[in-house]
Amino acid sequence: MDIKEQINQLREELREHNHKYYVLDTPVISDYEFDIKLKELQVLEEKHPEFYDPNSPTLRVGGSITKNFETVVHDTRMYSLDNSYSKEDLLDWETRIKKLVDGPVTYTCELKYDGASISLTYENGVLLRAVTRGDGIQGDNVTTNVKTIKSVPLRLTGEYPDRFDIRGEIVLPYDGFAKMNQERIAAGEEPYANPRNTASGSLKLQDSSETARRPLDCLLYNLSGERLGIRSQYESLAKAREWGFKVPQESKLVSSIDGVLEFVNYWDEKRRDLPYETDGVVVKVNDLQQQDELGYTAKAPRWAMAYKFKAEQVMTVLNEITYQVGRTGAITPVANLEPVQLAGTTVKRASLHNADQIEKLDIRVHDTVFVEKGGEIIPKIIGVDFQKRKINSIPTEYITSCPECNTSLTRKEGEAQHYCPNDQECPPQIIGRIQHYISRKAMDIDGLGGETVALLVKEGLIADYADLYALTKEQVIPLERMAEKSAENLIEGILKSKEVTFERVLFGLGIRYVGETVAKKLAKHYKNIDAIIAATEEALVNVDEIGIKIAQSVREFFDIEQNRQLINRLKKYGIQLEISAEKLANQSDVLQGKIFVVSGVFEKISRNELKKLIEDNGGKVSSSISSKTTYVVAGANMGPSKSEKANKLGIPIISEDDFLDLVKK
């Protein structure tokens, strides 16, 4: 056997033993024997660098240093999940589902692990990259650190698709977390707060050898990609196990919501026996074609629901109520609490939402209050222990002026929130608007964070987001924690933002009620900023999915002279304030006013590509057939009830080829 064969054989042996130990939990050799083989391979690789393999088992010990984590756009978006807390919520969800899909519906139940979300991309059976969830659209490339996690396969086994993503959670088991904290306490260091945050922080360590020392695990549960050859979620879990992934065995296929609740009730008790943190159950429609039919809302898949276990509650004392000012001027009251442990974290603050909530619960300073983590994420006060209230207690009087600029607050009829109207001079509003402008979903300016924005405003270098484009390296170098290289990166990031597309710029302007989806609708309809500025309230309301509240807000924003001046300055700096000619060339109004329902499996283009073609050509995609539907685009395996409903309403059913011809015309 020559050296190359010997190296390859050792690598294959070690991969197999690694899989048996960390994924299957069925080791066949001792740790000592494994270490001897690993050492043998390391020696051979050092002597023969010509046989280097970036996925060798020897590289799992880490050692690479990453100063800045590259931002990567996900191949397919990582959505969040809608939450439910009762059987009624699940029944309502099931009712909505059965209105939209044909045939019987089965569900896959999986435990919801509380870790750091990750997306692994494999190409030709090799780990290509590992990317954090980020904002769901893009995340940080943490491949070097993830490669050190032993349960993540660097090479796959069996027959697998050419390229796909698999999503899951990076978790820190309880026993490993306890051991880490014992070592920190022994070294005189502060213990880590909880496994979830520690796992998340481990992915962003600059030294991968430090990540390798942490007992992280990777639990995977969702495949994503085109033409994977898989028909159901439950089948996808089995396939992923065959390819070498660590997929939790606790998942179960059920045929009703009653079966879902049996699973929930069982694991609400038994989850304490698991080695990892869990905070609920994820319920998914099992059939992938039905998932495609159901599609997504702006934030979450319609085919999945997270059932959250009952939140933990604790009692503590409310020491003080303070008030925060948001970028839109919205005032949020905050409860400053006597620190208390809740669901693995130390809670010191909780949102009080608004004046109505304070009045409704009769919350007062020095009260003993009940605190709960809503969905085990955001702490909130749910009540007061009135028996412990002091005799001299004083009712809370909501503030009447801004805590930052002392301007009298306003409150519109029908709204719960108070607002500071001094949007041009109130410091948190100025800083908040710029922070929103530079955020990932907007301009995504690399090298510029929220703290730096606050510092730039404080030093008088910027007063609005247009000022960013006049900054020079010489101006920012003297700032705290700013070296020459970081100053160069900041200026380079600002200049690069001039390439950001119009719809993201529109979102970044921070117009109240104009989120990502609304910004896309407005950009697509009007094509440029001048057309939006000129649009009347009545014209705006006539745009698809734009209501009166949004239309009024858009008009209010552009009726302010300072905002129009701001837009003119952005134009001079070369910001994209119209849809590019290239993008316009791929769009038309040929389907304007037409509503399509897409159903079945297609051959020439994917369902998502088909939907994009509809929207790019002025049409609208609907999830259900109604009298307003113009066409049903039918692929293979379209459900009989959709066909029946279309025929009953006289809606034309067209094929994939018919649709493509329609677009060409």
C-alpha positions in Angstrom: 0.0 0.0 0.0 1.5 3.4 -1.0 1.5 6.5 1.2 -1.5 8.1 -0.4 -3.6 4.9 0.0 -2.5 4.6 3.6 -3.5 8.2 4.3 -6.9 7.8 2.6 -7.6 4.6 4.4 -6.8 6.1 7.8 -9.0 9.1 7.0 -11.9 6.8 6.1 -11.4 4.7 9.2 -11.4 7.8 11.5 -14.5 9.3 9.8 -16.3 6.0 10.4 -15.3 5.8 14.1 -16.1 9.5 14.5 -19.7 8.9 13.1 -20.2 5.8 15.3 -19.1 7.7 18.5 -20.6 11.2 18.0 -23.7 10.5 15.9 -24.7 6.9 16.5 -23.4 6.7 20.1 -22.1 3.2 19.4 -18.3 3.3 19.6 -16.4 0.1 18.6 -12.8 1.2 19.6 -11.5 3.0 22.7 -10.6 6.7 22.9 -7.0 5.6 23.2 -7.1 3.6 20.0 -8.8 6.5 18.2 -6.1 8.9 19.4 -3.3 6.6 18.2 -4.8 6.4 14.7 -5.3 10.1 14.7 -1.7 10.7 15.7 -0.5 8.3 13.0 -2.5 10.2 10.3 -1.2 13.6 11.6 2.4 12.4 11.2 1.8 11.1 7.7 0.1 14.4 6.7 2.9 16.5 8.0 5.5 14.5 6.0 3.3 14.5 2.9 1.7 18.0 2.5 1.0 17.2 -1.2 -2.0 15.0 0.0 -3.6 17.8 2.0 -7.4 17.5 2.4 -9.4 20.4 4.0 -11.9 17.9 5.3 -9.4 15.6 7.0 -10.3 14.3 10.5 -7.0 15.8 11.8 -8.3 19.4 11.2 -11.2 19.0 13.6 -8.9 20.2 16.4 -9.1 23.7 14.9 -6.3 26.3 14.9 -7.4 28.7 12.2 -7.9 32.3 13.2 -10.9 34.3 11.7 -10.8 38.1 12.3 -13.9 39.0 10.4 -16.7 36.6 9.5 -17.9 36.9 5.9 -21.6 37.7 5.3 -23.2 35.1 3.1 -26.6 35.1 1.4 -28.6 31.9 2.1 -29.5 29.8 -1.0 -33.0 29.6 0.4 -34.3 31.9 3.2 -34.3 30.7 6.8 -37.8 31.6 8.0 -38.9 31.9 11.6 -41.9 29.9 12.9 -45.3 31.0 14.1 -45.9 30.1 17.7 -48.9 28.4 19.4 -49.7 27.8 23.0 -52.9 25.8 23.1 -54.9 23.1 21.4 -57.2 25.8 20.1 -54.3 27.5 18.3 -53.3 24.2 16.7 -56.9 23.4 15.6 -57.2 26.9 14.0 -54.0 26.2 12.2 -55.2 22.8 11.0 -58.5 24.4 9.8 -56.5 26.9 7.7 -54.3 24.2 6.2 -57.2 22.0 5.2 -58.8 24.9 3.3 -55.7 25.3 1.2 -54.6 21.7 0.4 -56.2 18.5 -1.0 -56.4 15.1 0.6 -55.6 13.9 4.1 -52.9 15.7 6.1 -50.3 14.0 8.3 -47.9 15.8 10.6 -44.3 15.3 11.6 -43.6 16.2 15.3 -40.1 17.1 16.3 -38.7 18.5 19.5 -37.7 22.2 19.3 -34.1 22.4 20.5 -32.9 25.6 22.0 -29.6 26.4 20.3 -28.0 28.5 17.6 -29.6 28.0 14.2 -27.2 26.9 11.5 -27.4 26.1 7.7 -24.9 23.6 6.3 -24.4 23.5 2.5 -23.1 20.3 0.9 -21.8 20.1 -2.7 -20.9 16.7 -4.1 -21.1 15.2 -0.7 -18.6 17.6 0.9 -19.3 20.3 3.5 -19.0 23.6 1.5 -20.0 26.1 4.1 -21.7 26.6 7.5 -23.7 29.9 7.9 -25.5 31.3 10.9 -29.2 32.2 10.6 -28.5 35.9 10.7 -31.6 37.7 9.7 -32.9 34.7 7.7 -31.8 36.3 4.4 -28.0 36.2 5.1 -25.8 35.1 7.9 -22.1 34.8 8.9 -19.8 32.2 7.4 -18.6 30.1 10.4 -17.4 27.1 8.5 -14.0 27.0 10.2 -15.5 26.7 13.6 -18.3 24.3 12.7 -15.8 21.9 11.2 -14.5 21.3 14.7 -17.9 19.9 15.8 -17.5 16.1 15.7 -21.1 15.3 14.8 -21.0 17.5 11.7 -20.0 15.2 8.8 -17.3 16.7 6.5 -18.0 14.0 3.9 -21.4 12.2 3.3 -22.1 8.5 2.8 -24.6 6.8 0.5 -26.4 8.5 -2.4 -27.2 12.2 -1.9 -28.2 15.2 -4.1 -25.4 17.2 -5.8 -26.1 20.3 -3.7 -28.4 21.0 -0.8 -28.7 22.8 2.5 -29.6 21.1 5.8 -30.7 23.2 8.7 -30.5 22.6 12.4 -29.3 23.8 15.8 -25.8 23.9 17.3 -26.4 23.0 21.0 -24.4 22.6 24.1 -25.4 19.5 26.2 -26.1 20.1 29.9 -23.2 18.0 31.1 -20.7 19.7 28.9 -22.0 23.1 29.9 -21.8 22.2 33.6 -18.2 21.0 33.1 -17.2 24.2 31.3 -18.6 26.3 34.2 -16.9 24.2 36.8 -13.6 24.9 35.0 -14.3 28.6 34.8 -15.2 28.9 38.5 -12.1 27.0 39.4 -10.1 29.5 37.4 -11.8 32.4 39.2 -13.8 33.4 36.1 -17.5 34.2 35.8 -19.7 31.2 34.8 -21.5 31.2 31.5 -25.2 32.2 31.8 -26.9 29.4 29.8 -26.2 26.7 27.2 -28.0 28.4 24.3 -26.0 31.7 24.5 -22.8 29.9 25.0 -23.3 27.7 22.0 -24.2 30.8 19.9 -21.1 32.7 21.1 -18.9 29.6 20.4 -19.6 29.9 16.7 -18.1 33.4 16.5 -14.9 32.8 18.4 -11.9 34.0 16.4 -9.7 31.0 17.3 -11.3 27.7 16.0 -9.1 25.7 18.4 -11.1 27.3 21.3 -14.4 26.3 19.6 -12.9 22.7 19.2 -12.4 22.5 23.0 -16.1 23.2 23.6 -18.4 20.1 23.7 -20.8 21.4 21.0 -23.2 19.1 19.2 -25.2 19.6 15.9 -28.8 18.4 15.6 -30.2 18.6 12.1 -33.9 18.4 11.0 -34.6 20.2 7.7 -33.5 19.7 4.1 -33.7 22.5 1.6 -32.9 22.6 -2.1 -34.2 21.9 -5.6 -35.1 18.4 -6.8 -34.0 16.4 -3.8 -36.1 13.4 -4.7 -37.8 13.3 -1.3 -41.6 13.3 -0.9 -42.1 14.0 2.9 -40.5 15.6 5.9 -40.4 12.2 7.8 -38.6 10.6 4.8 -36.1 13.5 4.7 -35.2 12.8 8.3 -34.5 9.2 7.5 -32.5 10.1 4.4 -30.4 12.6 6.3 -29.5 9.9 8.9 -28.4 7.6 6.0 -26.1 10.4 4.7 -24.4 10.7 8.1 -26.2 13.5 9.9 -27.1 13.5 13.5 -30.9 13.7 13.3 -32.8 13.3 16.6 -34.7 10.0 16.9 -37.6 11.5 18.9 -39.5 12.7 15.9 -42.9 11.1 15.2 -45.4 10.9 12.3 -49.0 11.4 13.4 -52.3 11.7 11.6 -54.2 14.3 13.7 -53.9 17.2 16.1 -54.8 14.8 18.9 -51.6 12.9 18.0 -49.7 16.1 18.1 -50.9 16.9 21.6 -50.1 13.4 22.8 -46.5 14.0 21.6 -46.5 17.5 23.3 -47.8 16.2 26.6 -45.3 13.3 26.7 -42.3 15.5 26.0 -43.4 18.3 28.3 -42.7 15.9 31.1 -39.9 13.8 29.6 -37.8 16.7 28.1 -36.1 17.0 31.5 -34.5 13.6 30.8 -32.9 14.8 27.5 -29.3 15.9 27.4 -30.2 19.2 25.7 -32.4 22.3 26.3 -35.8 22.2 24.6 -38.6 24.8 24.6 -41.4 23.2 22.6 -42.4 21.0 19.7 -42.3 21.8 16.0 -45.2 20.5 14.0 -44.8 20.3 10.2 -47.2 19.2 7.4 -45.5 15.9 6.4 -46.1 15.9 2.6 -43.6 18.2 0.8 -46.0 18.8 -2.1 -48.6 20.1 0.4 -45.9 22.2 2.0 -45.2 23.8 -1.5 -49.0 24.4 -1.9 -49.2 26.1 1.4 -46.1 28.3 0.9 -45.1 31.1 3.2 -46.3 34.3 4.8 -43.8 37.3 4.8 -42.2 35.8 8.0 -43.0 32.1 8.4 -44.0 28.9 6.5 -47.8 28.2 6.6 -47.0 24.5 6.8 -45.2 24.6 10.2 -46.1 25.7 13.7 -44.1 25.8 16.9 -46.0 24.6 20.0 -44.3 26.2 23.0 -44.1 24.5 26.3 -45.6 26.6 29.2 -43.3 29.4 30.1 -41.5 29.5 33.4 -42.6 32.1 36.0 -40.7 33.8 38.8 -41.4 36.5 41.3 -39.2 39.6 41.8 -39.4 43.2 42.8 -39.9 46.1 40.3 -37.3 48.7 41.3 -37.9 51.4 38.7 -39.8 52.2 35.5 -37.7 53.9 32.8 -38.7 54.9 29.2 -37.0 54.2 25.9 -37.4 56.2 22.7 -37.4 54.2 19.4 -36.4 55.4 16.0 -40.0 56.2 15.1 -40.4 58.2 18.3 -42.4 55.3 20.0 -42.0 55.4 23.8 -41.6 52.0 25.4 -41.8 51.7 29.2 -39.2 49.3 30.7 -39.4 47.6 34.1 -36.0 47.5 35.9 -36.2 44.5 38.2 -34.3 43.0 41.1 -32.2 40.4 39.2 -33.8 37.0 39.1 -33.0 33.6 37.4 -35.5 32.6 34.7 -35.3 29.8 32.2 -31.5 29.7 32.5 -30.8 33.4 32.2 -30.5 36.3 34.7 -33.4 38.7 34.0 -33.0 42.4 35.1 -35.4 44.1 32.7 -38.8 43.5 31.1 -41.0 45.4 28.7 -44.1 47.0 30.0 -45.4 47.6 26.4 -47.5 50.8 26.9 -49.5 53.0 29.2 -52.6 50.8 28.8 -50.8 47.7 29.9 -49.4 49.4 33.1 -52.9 50.7 33.9 -54.6 47.4 33.2 -52.3 45.4 35.5 -52.0 48.3 38.0 -48.2 48.0 38.0 -46.3 50.2 40.5 -42.7 50.8 41.5 -41.7 48.5 44.5 -44.4 46.0 43.6 -43.6 42.2 43.7 -44.4 41.1 40.2 -44.8 37.8 38.3 -42.3 37.6 35.4 -42.6 35.2 32.5 -40.6 34.6 29.3 -43.0 35.0 26.5 -42.2 32.0 24.3 -39.1 31.6 26.6 -37.4 34.5 24.8 -38.6 38.0 25.9 -39.3 38.6 29.6 -42.6 40.2 30.4 -44.6 41.1 33.6 -47.9 39.2 33.7 -49.2 40.3 37.0 -48.7 41.8 40.5 -48.8 40.1 43.9 -51.2 42.6 45.5 -50.9 41.0 49.0 -47.2 42.1 49.1 -48.0 45.7 48.0 -46.8 48.4 50.4 -49.5 50.5 52.1 -47.8 53.8 50.9 -47.7 52.5 47.2 -48.3 55.2 44.6 -50.1 54.5 41.3 -47.9 54.9 38.2 -48.3 58.1 36.2 -47.2 57.7 32.7 -44.7 60.3 31.5 -46.1 63.3 29.4 -42.8 64.5 27.9 -39.9 62.8 26.1 -37.2 61.5 28.5 -34.5 62.5 25.9 -35.5 65.9 24.5 -38.4 66.9 26.8 -40.9 67.4 24.0 -44.5 66.8 24.9 -45.7 63.3 23.9 -48.5 62.7 21.5 -50.9 59.7 21.2 -53.1 59.1 18.1 -56.6 58.0 18.6 -56.9 54.2 18.4 -53.1 53.6 19.1 -51.6 52.2 22.3 -48.2 53.8 21.9 -47.2 57.4 22.9 -44.8 59.2 20.5 -42.2 61.9 20.7 -43.0 64.1 17.6 -39.6 65.8 17.6 -38.2 63.4 15.0 -35.6 65.8 13.6 -33.8 66.7 16.9 -34.5 63.9 19.4 -31.1 62.0 19.7 -32.4 58.4 20.0 -34.6 58.9 16.9 -31.7 60.3 14.9 -29.4 57.4 15.9 -32.2 54.8 15.5 -33.0 55.9 11.9 -29.4 55.7 10.9 -29.0 52.3 12.6 -32.1 51.1 10.7 -30.6 52.4 7.5 -27.4 50.5 7.9 -29.0 47.3 9.1 -28.7 44.0 7.2 -32.1 44.0 5.6 -31.6 47.6 4.4 -28.2 48.9 3.3 -26.1 46.2 5.1 -23.0 48.5 5.6 -20.1 46.3 6.5 -17.8 47.7 9.2 -20.4 50.0 10.7 -22.4 48.9 13.8 -24.9 50.5 16.0 -22.4 51.7 18.6 -20.3 53.3 16.0 -23.3 55.1 14.6 -24.1 56.5 18.1 -20.5 57.6 18.4 -20.5 59.4 15.0 -23.7 61.2 16.0 -22.3 62.1 19.5 -19.1 63.5 17.9 -21.2 65.6 15.5 -19.8 63.9 12.4 -23.3 62.8 11.1 -26.9 64.0 11.8 -28.7 61.8 9.2 -28.0 58.8 7.0 -27.0 61.0 4.0 -24.1 62.4 6.0 -22.5 58.9 6.0 -21.5 59.4 2.4 -19.5 62.5 3.2 -17.4 60.8 5.9 -13.7 60.5 5.3 -11.2 58.0 6.8 -9.3 60.9 8.5 -12.5 61.9 10.3 -13.3 58.4 11.7 -9.7 57.2 12.7 -9.6 59.3 15.9 -12.8 57.6 17.2 -12.6 55.3 20.1 -11.6 51.7 19.2 -11.0 52.8 15.5 -7.7 51.8 13.9 -6.6 52.7 10.3 -7.8 49.3 8.8 -11.2 49.4 10.5 -11.6 53.0 9.3 -10.8 51.9 5.8 -13.3 49.0 6.0 -16.0 51.4 7.3 -15.6 53.9 4.4 -15.4 51.0 1.9 -18.6 49.5 3.3 -20.4 52.9 3.0 -19.3 53.3 -0.6 -20.3 49.7 -1.5 -23.8 50.4 -0.1 -24.4 52.5 -3.2 -24.9 49.2 -5.1 -27.9 48.2 -2.8 -31.1 47.7 -4.8 -34.0 50.3 -4.7 -36.4 48.2 -2.6 -33.9 47.8 0.2 -33.0 51.5 0.1 -36.7 52.3 0.3 -37.0 50.0 3.4 -33.9 51.7 4.8 -35.4 55.1 4.7 -37.4 54.2 7.8 -40.9 55.2 6.7 -43.3 54.1 9.4 -45.3 50.9 8.4 -43.1 50.4 5.3 -41.4 47.0 6.1 -39.5 44.8 3.6 -42.7 43.5 1.9 -44.3 46.9 1.5 -41.1 48.4 0.2 -40.9 45.7 -2.5 -44.5 46.4 -3.5 -44.0 50.1 -3.8 -40.7 49.8 -5.6 -42.1 47.4 -8.1 -45.2 49.5 -8.7 -43.6 52.9 -9.0 -40.2 51.9 -10.3 -38.4 55.0 -8.8 -38.5 57.3 -5.8 -39.8 60.4 -7.7 -43.0 58.5 -8.7 -43.6 57.5 -5.1 -43.0 61.1 -3.9 -45.5 62.4 -6.5 -48.2 59.7 -5.6 -51.4 60.8 -3.9 -52.8 59.0 -0.9 -55.6 57.7 -3.1 -53.1 56.4 -5.7 -51.0 54.7 -3.0 -54.1 52.9 -1.6 -54.7 51.4 -5.1 -51.4 49.7 -5.0 -51.7 46.0 -4.2 -51.8 45.3 -0.4 -51.2 49.0 0.5 -53.8 50.1 3.0 -54.9 53.6 4.2 -52.6 53.6 7.2 -49.5 52.9 5.1 -50.6 55.4 2.4 -51.0 58.1 5.0 -47.6 57.3 6.5 -45.8 57.4 3.1 -47.5 60.8 2.3 -46.6 62.2 5.7 -43.0 61.2 5.3 -42.6 62.8 1.8 -44.6 65.9 2.7 -41.8 66.9 5.1 -39.4 69.2 3.4 -36.3 67.9 5.3 -37.1 64.3 4.1 -37.3 65.5 0.5 -34.0 67.3 0.9 -32.5 64.1 2.3 -33.6 62.1 -0.7 -32.1 64.7 -3.1 -28.8 64.4 -1.2 -28.9 60.6 -1.5 -29.4 61.0 -5.2 -26.3 63.2 -5.5 -24.3 60.5 -3.7 -25.4 57.9 -6.2 -27.7 55.8 -4.1 -30.0 53.4 -6.1 -33.4 55.2 -6.0 -34.9 53.5 -9.0 -35.1 49.9 -10.3 -32.1 49.1 -12.4 -32.5 48.8 -16.2 -31.3 45.2 -16.0 -34.1 44.3 -13.5 -36.7 46.3 -15.5 -35.7 44.3 -18.6 -36.8 41.1 -16.8 -40.1 42.5 -15.8 -43.3 43.4 -17.6 -47.0 44.2 -17.0 -48.2 41.3 -19.2 -49.9 39.7 -16.3 -51.1 42.9 -14.6 -54.4 42.4 -12.8 -54.3 38.6 -13.1 -54.4 36.3 -10.0 -52.8 32.9 -10.2 -53.0 29.8 -8.0 -50.1 27.4 -8.5 -50.6 23.7 -7.7 -48.7 20.5 -8.4 -45.2 19.5 -9.4 -43.5 21.2 -12.4 -40.8 19.9 -14.8 -39.2 22.9 -16.7 -39.0 25.3 -13.8 -39.4 25.0 -10.0 -42.6 26.2 -8.2 -40.6 29.2 -6.8 -39.3 30.2 -10.2 -42.9 30.0 -11.6 -44.2 32.3 -8.8 -41.3 34.7 -9.4 -42.2 34.9 -13.1 -45.8 35.7 -12.2 -44.8 38.5 -9.8 -42.0 39.9 -12.2 -44.6 40.2 -14.9 -47.2 42.1 -12.8 -49.3 39.2 -11.7 -50.3 38.1 -8.2 -49.9 34.7 -6.6 -52.7 33.4 -4.3 -52.7 30.3 -2.1 -56.4 29.5 -2.6 -58.9 29.4 -5.4 -61.7 32.0 -5.3 -64.0 33.8 -7.8 -61.2 36.4 -8.2 -58.7 33.8 -9.5 -57.8 34.3 -13.1 -55.9 31.0 -13.8 -54.9 27.9 -12.0 -51.4 26.7 -13.2 -51.5 22.9 -12.8 -48.5 20.6 -12.6 -48.4 16.9 -12.0 -50.3 15.5 -9.0 -52.5 18.5 -8.6 -55.2 17.7 -6.0 -58.7 16.7 -7.2 -60.5 19.2 -4.9 -58.6 22.1 -6.4 -59.5 20.9 -9.9 -63.1 20.5 -8.8 -63.3 23.9 -7.3 -61.8 25.6 -10.3 -64.2 23.9 -12.7 -67.2 24.8 -10.4 -66.1 28.5 -10.5 -65.3 28.4 -14.2 -61.6 29.2 -13.6 -59.3 28.1 -16.5 -56.8 25.5 -15.6 -53.6 25.9 -17.6 -50.4 23.8 -17.9 -46.8 24.8 -17.3 -46.3 25.3 -21.0 -49.5 27.3 -21.4 -48.3 29.6 -18.6 -44.8 30.1 -20.2 -46.5 30.9 -23.5 -48.7 33.4 -21.7 -45.6 35.2 -20.3 -43.9 35.2 -23.7 -46.9 37.0 -25.3 
